[in-house]
Amino acid sequence: TFLPTELIIVDDGSTDEQTRQVLQRYEHQAGITVYHKPNGGVSSARNDGISRAHGDYILCLDADDLLLPDFLAETVAQLEAQPAVGVVSTHVEYFGVQETIWRPNDYTPRALLTANQLCGGSLFRKLCWEQAGGYKEIQGWEDWELWITIIEENGWQWAVVPQPLYRYRRRPGSLSTAHGELGPEILHQ
């Protein structure tokens, strides 16, 4: 219901032949730009793509997650209507090995320090990313760290659209599952 102004795909050094074939097809489609870089991890790939983006608003979408049709229309409207809001999330529908709805909390900075209140697929102002110095090179929860920096150091607020418009795939062996074992180390970072 709302078309993005640009689509950027960052190939973070994929060695999977099927992925390479799909990316080759996208390289020749109007409105899509594909960048290739040596593998550097999630933060590096996101920072690379965002630094090349021309738009004022950014949404990072992992390859195995999905947006529902109204996601951009609803989240962009929040940023347009609320100048103090730097990040907009939605309710999240988990699918795969876990099927449930996660309802992130409305703006409560103190709560953000104890648990991530925003999904990684939240729309944010590119200015917020610039002020925060981008995604930090940590081993996980890089989105949570970015949200803390945006809110705490730069005084931005967040908003939550109370609809499940983002679908997050839960699967065994995913990075988010593996981070549970590294939790204390990542929190220290």
C-alpha positions as CSV (number, residue, x, y, z in Angstrom):
1,T,0.0,0.0,0.0
2,F,3.1,2.2,0.1
3,L,6.0,1.8,-2.3
4,P,9.5,2.4,-1.1
5,T,11.6,4.9,-3.0
6,E,14.5,2.5,-3.2
7,L,15.3,-1.1,-2.5
8,I,18.9,-2.0,-1.6
9,I,20.1,-5.6,-1.3
10,V,23.5,-6.2,0.4
11,D,25.1,-9.5,-0.4
12,D,27.3,-10.0,2.6
13,G,29.7,-12.4,0.9
14,S,27.2,-15.2,0.2
15,T,28.7,-18.5,-1.0
16,D,25.3,-20.2,-1.6
17,E,24.9,-20.7,-5.4
18,Q,21.1,-20.4,-5.3
19,T,21.4,-17.1,-3.5
20,R,23.9,-15.9,-6.1
21,Q,21.5,-16.8,-8.9
22,V,18.6,-15.0,-7.3
23,L,20.8,-11.9,-6.7
24,Q,21.9,-11.9,-10.4
25,R,18.2,-11.7,-11.4
26,Y,17.6,-8.8,-9.0
27,E,20.6,-6.9,-10.4
28,H,18.8,-6.4,-13.6
29,Q,15.5,-5.2,-12.2
30,A,14.6,-1.6,-12.2
31,G,14.4,0.0,-8.8
32,I,16.6,-2.6,-7.1
33,T,20.3,-2.1,-6.4
34,V,22.5,-5.0,-5.3
35,Y,25.8,-4.4,-3.6
36,H,28.3,-7.2,-3.0
37,K,30.8,-7.1,-0.2
38,P,33.1,-9.5,1.7
39,N,31.4,-11.2,4.6
40,G,31.4,-8.8,7.6
41,G,28.3,-9.8,9.5
42,V,24.9,-8.2,10.1
43,S,26.1,-4.8,11.4
44,S,28.6,-4.4,8.6
45,A,26.0,-5.3,5.9
46,R,23.4,-3.0,7.3
47,N,25.8,-0.1,7.7
48,D,27.0,-0.6,4.1
49,G,23.5,-0.5,2.7
50,I,22.3,2.4,4.8
51,S,25.3,4.5,4.0
52,R,24.4,4.2,0.3
53,A,20.7,4.9,0.8
54,H,19.3,8.2,-0.4
55,G,16.0,8.1,1.6
56,D,15.2,9.8,4.9
57,Y,13.7,6.6,6.3
58,I,15.4,3.2,6.6
59,L,14.0,-0.3,7.1
60,C,16.3,-3.3,7.4
61,L,14.6,-6.5,6.4
62,D,16.4,-9.8,6.8
63,A,16.0,-12.3,3.9
64,D,13.8,-14.7,5.9
65,D,11.4,-12.2,7.4
66,L,8.3,-10.6,5.8
67,L,6.3,-7.3,5.7
68,L,2.6,-7.2,5.5
69,P,1.1,-4.9,2.8
70,D,0.3,-2.0,5.2
71,F,3.7,-2.0,7.0
72,L,5.2,1.0,5.3
73,A,2.0,3.0,5.0
74,E,1.4,2.7,8.8
75,T,5.0,3.2,10.0
76,V,5.8,6.1,7.6
77,A,2.6,7.9,8.7
78,Q,3.8,7.7,12.3
79,L,7.2,9.3,11.5
80,E,5.5,12.0,9.4
81,A,3.0,12.9,12.1
82,Q,5.4,12.8,15.1
83,P,8.7,14.7,14.7
84,A,10.0,13.5,18.1
85,V,9.7,9.9,17.0
86,G,12.8,8.4,15.5
87,V,11.8,4.7,15.3
88,V,8.5,3.0,14.6
89,S,7.9,-0.6,15.3
90,T,4.7,-2.8,14.9
91,H,3.4,-5.8,16.6
92,V,5.3,-8.8,15.3
93,E,3.9,-12.2,14.2
94,Y,6.4,-15.0,14.9
95,F,6.1,-17.9,12.5
96,G,8.0,-21.2,12.0
97,V,8.9,-23.1,15.1
98,Q,7.2,-20.6,17.3
99,E,3.8,-19.0,16.4
100,T,2.7,-16.1,18.5
101,I,2.3,-12.3,18.5
102,W,4.8,-10.1,20.2
103,R,3.4,-6.7,21.2
104,P,6.3,-4.3,21.8
105,N,5.8,-1.7,24.6
106,D,5.1,1.9,23.8
107,Y,7.7,4.5,24.6
108,T,9.2,3.7,28.0
109,P,13.0,4.3,28.0
110,R,13.7,2.5,31.3
111,A,12.1,-0.7,29.9
112,L,14.4,-0.6,26.9
113,L,17.4,-1.0,29.2
114,T,16.1,-4.4,30.5
115,A,14.7,-5.9,27.3
116,N,14.5,-5.0,23.7
117,Q,11.2,-3.2,23.1
118,L,11.5,-2.8,19.3
119,C,11.8,-5.4,16.5
120,G,14.8,-5.4,14.3
121,G,12.5,-4.6,11.4
122,S,11.5,-1.2,12.7
123,L,11.4,1.8,10.4
124,F,13.8,4.6,11.5
125,R,15.0,8.0,10.4
126,K,18.4,7.8,8.7
127,L,19.4,10.8,10.8
128,C,19.0,8.6,13.9
129,W,21.4,6.1,12.5
130,E,23.9,8.8,11.6
131,Q,23.7,10.3,15.1
132,A,24.2,6.9,16.7
133,G,27.2,6.2,14.5
134,G,25.5,3.2,12.8
135,Y,25.1,-0.3,14.0
136,K,27.9,-1.4,16.4
137,E,30.0,-4.4,15.5
138,I,28.8,-6.7,18.3
139,Q,28.0,-10.4,18.2
140,G,24.3,-10.0,18.4
141,W,21.4,-7.8,19.5
142,E,22.9,-5.1,17.3
143,D,19.4,-3.6,16.7
144,W,18.8,-3.4,20.5
145,E,22.1,-1.5,21.0
146,L,21.1,0.9,18.2
147,W,17.7,1.6,19.7
148,I,19.3,2.3,23.1
149,T,21.8,4.7,21.5
150,I,19.1,6.5,19.5
151,I,16.8,6.9,22.5
152,E,19.3,7.5,25.3
153,E,22.0,9.6,23.7
154,N,20.0,11.5,21.1
155,G,16.6,11.9,22.9
156,W,14.4,10.4,20.2
157,Q,11.2,8.6,21.1
158,W,9.7,5.5,19.5
159,A,6.1,4.6,18.5
160,V,4.4,1.2,18.0
161,V,1.7,0.5,15.5
162,P,-0.7,-1.9,17.3
163,Q,-1.0,-4.3,14.4
164,P,1.1,-7.4,13.5
165,L,2.5,-6.0,10.3
166,Y,6.0,-7.6,10.5
167,R,6.5,-11.4,10.3
168,Y,9.6,-12.8,12.0
169,R,10.7,-16.3,11.1
170,R,11.7,-18.4,14.1
171,R,13.8,-21.4,13.2
172,P,16.2,-23.8,15.0
173,G,19.9,-22.7,14.6
174,S,19.1,-19.0,13.8
175,L,21.4,-16.3,15.0
176,S,18.7,-15.0,17.4
177,T,18.4,-18.4,19.0
178,A,22.2,-18.8,19.3
179,H,22.5,-15.4,21.0
180,G,20.8,-16.8,24.1
181,E,24.1,-18.7,25.0
182,L,26.1,-15.5,24.5
183,G,23.7,-13.3,26.4
184,P,25.9,-12.1,29.2
185,E,28.8,-11.4,26.9
186,I,26.7,-9.5,24.4
187,L,25.0,-7.5,27.2
188,H,28.4,-6.5,28.5
189,Q,29.4,-5.2,25.0
